[in-house]
Amino acid sequence: MASKWVRPEVSSAAIHPLSSLFSSVRLLLPCLAASQVYPLFAATGVAIGICAFSLLRNITGNPEVRVSKMGRAAGVLENHEEGRRYAEHGLRAYVQDKTPEIMPGINKFFTSPK
C-alpha cells in the first residue's frame, strides 16, 4: 500500500536505504529454508562454537591474559605453576595415555597378522 505522501514515481529504495537489502533477504528466504543448506549451517555453527569456546577459555583461564587494568599493570608474573595447570588441562590428561588413532578397531583388524 502506497503512502499518500510519497509520489508514485519515487522508488522504494529512495524511501528507506535498507529496503533493497530487505527485498534481497526476502528473495533468499526460500533458498535458506531448503534442506540442502542445513549441513552448511551446522558446520558453520560448530566452527563458531569452537571459536567462542576457545576465546572464552583463553580470556577466563589463561594466566598470561589479564583483562583488568590492575592486572595488566602488574607486568610479567612468574607464575609457572598456574601456567602448568592451564597447559595440562583435563582433556590433555585424558588423551595422554591413548594411542593417536582415529579408528583403532579398523587399524587393528588390518594390521594384526592372522
CORDA-V417461 format. One record per residue. N is the residue number from 1. RES is the residue in three letters. PHI is phi in degrees with one decimal (none if undefined). PSI is psi in whole degrees, 0 to 359 (999 if undefined). NEAR is the number of other ideal C-beta (glycine too) atoms within 8 Angstrom. Layout:
n:N res:RES phi:PHI psi:PSI near:NEAR
n:N res:RES phi:PHI psi:PSI near:NEAR
//
This chain:
n:1 res:MET phi:none psi:125 near:2
n:2 res:ALA phi:-82.5 psi:144 near:5
n:3 res:SER phi:-77.5 psi:148 near:5
n:4 res:LYS phi:-76.5 psi:351 near:4
n:5 res:TRP phi:-94.9 psi:350 near:3
n:6 res:VAL phi:-106.9 psi:132 near:8
n:7 res:ARG phi:-68.0 psi:144 near:4
n:8 res:PRO phi:-66.6 psi:335 near:5
n:9 res:GLU phi:-79.5 psi:351 near:3
n:10 res:VAL phi:-82.1 psi:130 near:7
n:11 res:SER phi:-74.0 psi:163 near:5
n:12 res:SER phi:-71.0 psi:335 near:7
n:13 res:ALA phi:-67.0 psi:331 near:8
n:14 res:ALA phi:-74.3 psi:337 near:5
n:15 res:ILE phi:-76.1 psi:311 near:8
n:16 res:HIS phi:-131.5 psi:127 near:7
n:17 res:PRO phi:-65.8 psi:336 near:4
n:18 res:LEU phi:-96.8 psi:5 near:6
n:19 res:SER phi:-65.5 psi:327 near:10
n:20 res:SER phi:-68.2 psi:324 near:7
n:21 res:LEU phi:-65.6 psi:316 near:7
n:22 res:PHE phi:-62.9 psi:321 near:9
n:23 res:SER phi:-68.9 psi:324 near:9
n:24 res:SER phi:-71.1 psi:325 near:8
n:25 res:VAL phi:-66.1 psi:321 near:8
n:26 res:ARG phi:-62.4 psi:325 near:7
n:27 res:LEU phi:-74.0 psi:331 near:7
n:28 res:LEU phi:-82.6 psi:342 near:8
n:29 res:LEU phi:-56.7 psi:317 near:8
n:30 res:PRO phi:-62.5 psi:326 near:7
n:31 res:CYS phi:-70.1 psi:322 near:7
n:32 res:LEU phi:-72.5 psi:337 near:7
n:33 res:ALA phi:-83.9 psi:354 near:5
n:34 res:ALA phi:-68.5 psi:146 near:7
n:35 res:SER phi:-72.8 psi:348 near:4
n:36 res:GLN phi:-70.6 psi:338 near:5
n:37 res:VAL phi:-94.5 psi:357 near:9
n:38 res:TYR phi:-60.7 psi:317 near:7
n:39 res:PRO phi:-61.3 psi:326 near:7
n:40 res:LEU phi:-65.3 psi:316 near:7
n:41 res:PHE phi:-63.3 psi:320 near:8
n:42 res:ALA phi:-65.3 psi:314 near:8
n:43 res:ALA phi:-64.2 psi:319 near:8
n:44 res:THR phi:-65.2 psi:319 near:8
n:45 res:GLY phi:-63.5 psi:319 near:8
n:46 res:VAL phi:-64.6 psi:317 near:8
n:47 res:ALA phi:-63.8 psi:318 near:8
n:48 res:ILE phi:-66.0 psi:321 near:8
n:49 res:GLY phi:-62.9 psi:317 near:8
n:50 res:ILE phi:-64.4 psi:317 near:8
n:51 res:CYS phi:-63.8 psi:317 near:8
n:52 res:ALA phi:-65.4 psi:319 near:8
n:53 res:PHE phi:-62.2 psi:315 near:8
n:54 res:SER phi:-63.4 psi:316 near:8
n:55 res:LEU phi:-63.4 psi:314 near:8
n:56 res:LEU phi:-65.2 psi:320 near:8
n:57 res:ARG phi:-65.0 psi:318 near:9
n:58 res:ASN phi:-70.0 psi:323 near:9
n:59 res:ILE phi:-70.4 psi:319 near:9
n:60 res:THR phi:-88.2 psi:332 near:6
n:61 res:GLY phi:-114.1 psi:341 near:7
n:62 res:ASN phi:-72.0 psi:125 near:9
n:63 res:PRO phi:-70.2 psi:343 near:9
n:64 res:GLU phi:-87.0 psi:347 near:5
n:65 res:VAL phi:-97.5 psi:120 near:7
n:66 res:ARG phi:-123.3 psi:116 near:7
n:67 res:VAL phi:-84.5 psi:322 near:6
n:68 res:SER phi:-73.9 psi:155 near:6
n:69 res:LYS phi:-67.1 psi:324 near:5
n:70 res:MET phi:-67.6 psi:322 near:6
n:71 res:GLY phi:-67.0 psi:322 near:8
n:72 res:ARG phi:-69.1 psi:329 near:8
n:73 res:ALA phi:-73.3 psi:346 near:6
n:74 res:ALA phi:-70.3 psi:340 near:7
n:75 res:GLY phi:83.2 psi:205 near:4
n:76 res:VAL phi:-82.4 psi:126 near:3
n:77 res:LEU phi:-103.0 psi:145 near:6
n:78 res:GLU phi:-96.6 psi:75 near:4
n:79 res:ASN phi:-117.8 psi:71 near:7
n:80 res:HIS phi:-66.7 psi:323 near:6
n:81 res:GLU phi:-66.1 psi:319 near:6
n:82 res:GLU phi:-65.1 psi:321 near:8
n:83 res:GLY phi:-66.1 psi:323 near:10
n:84 res:ARG phi:-66.3 psi:320 near:8
n:85 res:ARG phi:-64.9 psi:323 near:7
n:86 res:TYR phi:-68.0 psi:319 near:10
n:87 res:ALA phi:-72.4 psi:325 near:7
n:88 res:GLU phi:-96.7 psi:65 near:7
n:89 res:HIS phi:-76.7 psi:178 near:7
n:90 res:GLY phi:-63.3 psi:321 near:5
n:91 res:LEU phi:-65.9 psi:319 near:6
n:92 res:ARG phi:-65.8 psi:321 near:9
n:93 res:ALA phi:-65.6 psi:326 near:8
n:94 res:TYR phi:-69.2 psi:317 near:7
n:95 res:VAL phi:-90.0 psi:0 near:7
n:96 res:GLN phi:-64.3 psi:323 near:6
n:97 res:ASP phi:-95.6 psi:5 near:3
n:98 res:LYS phi:-88.9 psi:153 near:6
n:99 res:THR phi:-80.5 psi:145 near:4
n:100 res:PRO phi:-80.0 psi:69 near:3
n:101 res:GLU phi:-122.2 psi:146 near:6
n:102 res:ILE phi:-85.0 psi:314 near:2
n:103 res:MET phi:-127.9 psi:85 near:6
n:104 res:PRO phi:-63.3 psi:327 near:7
n:105 res:GLY phi:-63.7 psi:317 near:6
n:106 res:ILE phi:-70.0 psi:321 near:7
n:107 res:ASN phi:-62.6 psi:317 near:9
n:108 res:LYS phi:-66.1 psi:323 near:8
n:109 res:PHE phi:-63.3 psi:317 near:7
n:110 res:PHE phi:-85.3 psi:339 near:6
n:111 res:THR phi:-101.7 psi:339 near:5
n:112 res:SER phi:-79.6 psi:134 near:6
n:113 res:PRO phi:-74.8 psi:148 near:2
n:114 res:LYS phi:-108.4 psi:999 near:2
//
